[in-house]
């Protein structure tokens, strides 16, 4: 098992930046893929970005060029650097990892972007 804890959310003006962190309770070396999702009120949870251990990254079209995902296995932490934030980025952001067919989720961190 692994516990995931997000941090770094908050209120920011449009055009601003935030860096989210996802700290794991143990080594993440064996977590081949780690992901960031977000869920806005009344909407489904959508994949924002993912990073493999190689590392290979994926970004949703809506965040390409603005968000950067990274991981530091030594610190057992995954990050999401979010720049040029827009009001439509407002959501609860969740980190996710899958290991041996089991999904692990953090509790989420709120990101609010004001116009």
N, C-alpha and C positions, 0 to 999 in steps of 0.2 A: 504494500500500500504506500501511497504518498499523499501528503496533504499539501495543498497549494494555497498560498495567501497572496492576494493582489494588494497593491498599494500605489499611491501616486495620483489618484484621481482628484478632481476638484473642479472649481469654477474658473473659467478662463474666457477672455474676450476672443471674438473671431480674429483669426490671424495669429493667435498665440500658440504656445507649445506646452506640452506636458510629456513626462516620461513615466510610463507605467512599469511596475516591477511585479514579477510573479516569483515568489520565493517558495522553494520546495523544502519539505521536511527531511529529505534524504538526497543522496546523489541522483542527478538527472542523466548520468552517462547512458543508462539503459533506456531512457525515454527517447525513442527514435524521432518522434514527431511531437512538437509542442505547438500549441495554437492560441491565438487570441480570437475570441468571439465578442460580439456586442449585441445588445438587445435594447431597442428603443421602446418606449411605452406603446402597448398595443400592437407591437410587431414581433415577428419571429426572431429567434437568435440567429445571427448571420456570422459566417466566418470572415474575419478581417485579414488575418495573416497567419502563416505557419512557417515553422523552421524545422528542418531535419537536423540530425546530428552531424551531417557530412561537412558543411551545412548547405542546404538548398532552401531557398525561400519562395514563398508564394504570397501574393497580395491581391486582395479584391480590387477591382478596377476603380472603385470609388476612393481608394486611399493610395493608389500607386503614385509614387513621386513625393508623397507627403509623410508617410509613415515608414518607419524602419524597425524591423524585428531583429532581435539578436538574442544570444544566449551565452552565458558564462558558466560553463559546467563546474569550474572550480568554486564558484560562489553559489552554485545550485540555484541559479536565478535566470529567468527569461525577462526580456525587456520589450517595450514597445515605445519607441520615440515617435511622438506625434507632433508634427509641425503644420503650420498654415491651417490651423483648425477652423472648421466651419460649424455653424449651428446644427447642421444635419449630422454631425459627428456625435451629438449628444446621445448618450446611452449608458447603460451599465456594461462595463467591459469585464469579461471573464477569461481566465486562462484555463487551458485544457491540456490534458495529456492522456494518451492511451497506452496501456501496457498489458500485454497478454489478453487483449480483448476487453479490458475493463477501462471505462471512461472515468477520469478524475477531473473534478472541477473545483475552482476556487469559489469564494463567496461573492465575488464581484466587487468592482469599484466604480463609483459614479463619476462620469465625465459630463460636465455641462458647459456648453459653449454659448455664450451670449452674443447677440448681434449688435 
